[in-house]
Amino acid sequence: MQVSRSGYYKWIQRNGRLNRYEAFREKLKDEILKTKNHRIWGYKHRAQHIRNITGIYFSDLLCHRICKAMGIRSKARIKQHKSGEEHEIYPNILNGCSAERPFQKVCTDTTILFNKGRKYDWNIYIDLFDIEIISYDITISRNGSDSGNHFRAAERFIKEKEKRGYKDLETIVHSDQGAIYTSRAFNALFDNTIKRSMSRIATPTDNPVIEALNGWIKDELKYEFNFWKCDNPIQTIEKFVNYFNHQRLAFRLKYKTPTQYKTELGYK
């Protein structure tokens, strides 16, 4: 037998008894069976229901594996999406990464951050005039598919544009061709002063500023703000944004901060 001596003796000592992992799975199976009558529930719904009722913590993935082994799956109809009917693709009209004033050209993207084993989606809006973070939203990750994350960041961007006095001036908002960025609901947020622009598929060089910044930002969050191990990731991001806009010296701005750069040029 290809087992260690200690493993063999532990097996002998158990004498057929379940170990704690096996016992936990059996207990979870019983709880899942109690939800079997809810035929349209998916594994995530079942998992959260069981956590709410029992107070036991376990992952959605474990629930999925047990449901699969037991042949339990949602009977809800799989939604069919017809390509092109609910999406809008815009050409790349960015025409370079330099801008003559604030809120002339703005880029947006979502990056994934990790904190103590948990993933967060961070959606940001960068002004290409002074490389300032003018809006953002951070939330527990759904792998970039959380529309609320995108909508909140976009709404804050619109409010910031109005607050600073650029409401009636034209702004190009550039993004990739992600499903949310191309949705009609998302683009309906913008009025006629905001022109949409998109990178070509699989062409990150169409949005080089934000693609390059993502790497620098992650490094600074890791080494300067200890984001990966901090106790309050939301508060840490708030501190980082303040640092990024008011303290961080940027080579592109001749080693000035975004706030200093635009203020010296008479903008707000």
Buried (B, 14 or more C-beta within 10 A) or exposed (E): EEEEEEEEEEEEEEEEEEEEEEEBBEEBBEBBEEBEEBEEBBBEBBBEBBBEEEEEEBEBEBBBEBBEEEEBEBEEEEEEEEEEEEBBEBEBEBEEBEBEBBBBBBBBBBBEBBBEEEEBBBBBBBBBBBBBBBBBBBBEBEEBEBEEBBBBBBEBBBEBBEEBEBBEEEBBBBBBBBBBBBBEEBBEBBEEBBBBBBBBEEEBEBBEBBBEBBEEBBEBBBEEBEBBEBEEBEEBBEEBBEBBBEEBEBEBBEEBBBBBBBEEEEBE
